[in-house]
Amino acid sequence: MVGEDSYLAREGITRALETAGDVEILASCPDLESLRAAIEEHLPEVVLTDIRMPPSNTDEGIRLAEELRTTHPSIGVVVISQHSDPLYAIALFERGSAGRAYLLKERVREPGELSRALHEAAAGGSVVDPRIVERLVATQRLRMSNDLEALTPREHEILALIAEGRSNAAIADALAITKRAVEGHINAIFSKLELGDSENVSLRVKAALVYLTGLI
């Protein structure tokens, strides 16, 4: 089962897998809702999905992988993305790596690698793109410098509460400070951790992952 909003990308994936010759494509879908419906209809062994698809073009692939853990735990999921940000991989594997794989889209040009990842995920294994592994190693090295250490004690408190999923108002109540003060501290945290833009993964989620994993 393929989920990819770009027609050209879907065609590329189809041709790559036809070349591999050991994968049958049951359906090809351009958005999350049609992909969900196709999964219920065909019950595939594995789903190959882009991270971003309509309706929101944010993290549909990651959310679908998480949903399937509950609704169809035997279905493997291979997520493909043009982004090498390791936080996407962390989000995908946060609740376990069995039956999950994360590849960069450039692997679509390598039918053998793509097919191998699909078979591995379908069998309950796990695959991580080598470039993502390199980024994870690099980020761990960065962590050894002055990343989280740059935060003040108050900022550490607030980051811990963010990781618990608390809202700004709840954080303000817990620390007996104003909501505006919380917002100021949070902006400082985002700046010091250099989390980048929030187009695909919210800065709060990134900050929580930094706190929980020790990665930047």
N, C-alpha and C positions, 0 to 999 in steps of 0.2 A: 504494500500500500504506500503510495507516494503522496505527500502533501507539499506543494510548492506553488506559490502564487504566480510566478513568472512562467509563461508558456514556453519560452525558449529554454529555460532551465529544466522544466519538466521533460521537454523533448530530449535534452542532453542526457538527463538521467536515464530515460527510457532506452536511448540508444546505447549508453554505456552498459546497462544491465543486459540488454540483448546481446551485446558483444561478449559479456562474461558467460552467458548461456546457461547459468545455473540458478537463476532467479525468475520466478513468474510474477509479473505485476498484475494484481487483481483490479486495481483502480488507481486513478491519478486525479487528485483533487486540488482546486486552487485556493481553498480557504478552510478555516478551522471547522466550521459547521458541517460542510460537505464531507470533510475528512472523518469527523466523528460518525456521521451517518453511514459512510462506507465501511468503517470499522465494524459497526454493529451488524451490518448486512453480510459482510464477507468473513469476519473474524480471521484476519491474516495472522501469520506467524510473527511478522515483524513489520513495523511502520518506519518508513524513511521520511522525515519531515524537516522542513526549514525551521529555524527559530522564529522567524517573523512571517506572519501571514495575516490576511484580513480576518477579523474586522479591525483590530487595533494596530497590527503590524508592530508588535512589541516583543512579547515572549511566548507566543502561542504554542510553539513547539515544546518548550520547557513545561508549560502548564499541562499540555496534553500528556506528556510523559508521566507527569505526576498523577493525573487523573487515572491513567491506565494501571497504575500500581494497585488501585482499589477496584476498578471496574473489570479489568482484564489483566491480572498480574502475570499471565503466561505469555502475553504479547511483548516481544522485544521492541525497543525504540532506538533508532539511529537518528540523532539530530545533526543536521549539517548547517554550517554558518560561514559567512565570509569574515566573521570577527574572531580574532585569536585571543580575546580577553578571557583569561582563565576563570573569571568569576562566573561565566556562563556554564563552564564545565562543573564548577563547584556546585552551582544551583541544581544541575542535572543529577549529580551523584550524591547530593546531600543526604538522601534517605536510602542510599544503597546503590551499588554499581551493577548488580546482577541484571542482565538483560538490557543494558544501556550502553550506548556508544556515542561519542562526540567527534565529528570530523569537520575539517574545513572544506569549503565547497570546491577547492581546487582538486580534492580527491576524486571528484566526479570524472575527471579526465583520466583516472587510473582505475579502470573497471575491476581489476583484480583486488585492489584495496577496498573498494566500495563493496564488492560482493563478499569479501572476507568479513568485513564489519557486520554486514547484514546477517550472515550465517552465525557469527559469534553471538550477536545480540539475540537472535532467535533461539539459540541453544542455552541462553541464560548467562553468557559470558559478558565481557566488557572490553571496550576498545576506546582509547583516547589518542587523538591525533598527536604525533610526535612534536609538532610545533607547540601544542598546548602544554605538553610536558616540559618543554624547554622554558616556556613562559612561567610555569609554576615554580620551576627551579630558580629562575631569575628573580621572581617576586619574593621567594623565601630569602634570598640573599639580601634583597632590599630591606626585608623585615628586620634583618640583623643590624641595620644602621640606626636611623633615628626616627622611624615612622610613628608608631604608637607612642614612643617615648616623648614625642613633641607635644602631646596633649597635656593639659593641666589636670590636676586631680579632679576638678569639677567636670571637665570635659570627659574624663574617663568614666565618671559616674553616669553622665548623660548617655554616653555611648553604650554602656552596659544596659541601660533602660531601653534604648532604641533596639538593642538586640533581643530584648524581651518582648518586643512588639508594641511598646506603649506609645500612645499619642503624645503630642506636645503638651496638651492639657494635663494628661496623666503624669507626665514627667514633672511639670510645674507643681502639681499637688504633692507628689512624692518628695520633692526637694524643698518645698515651701518657698518657691521663687515665682516670679511672674512668667507668663507665657512668652512675653516678648524677650525676657532674659534667656529662656530656653532656646528660642529661635536664633538669638545671637550666638549662643554657644554651639548650636548645631551647624550654623554657617561656618564657624571657625573650625569645627571638626572636619567638615567636608573639604575646606580649603587646605588644612594641614595634611590630610590624608591623600590629597591630589587624586580624587576619585574620578575626575573627568566629567563628561556631560552625562545627562540623565535620559538620553533618547531611548535606550533599550532596557536598561535595568535601573530602577529608581535609586537615587543616592542613598536613601535610607536602607534599602536592601543591601547595597554595596557596603555601607558602613557596618551593618550587622554582620555581614560575612567576614569583613576584616577583623572584627572583634572576636568572632567565634572560631575563626580558622587561623588567625595570626598571619594572614596573607594580605598583601596590598595589590 
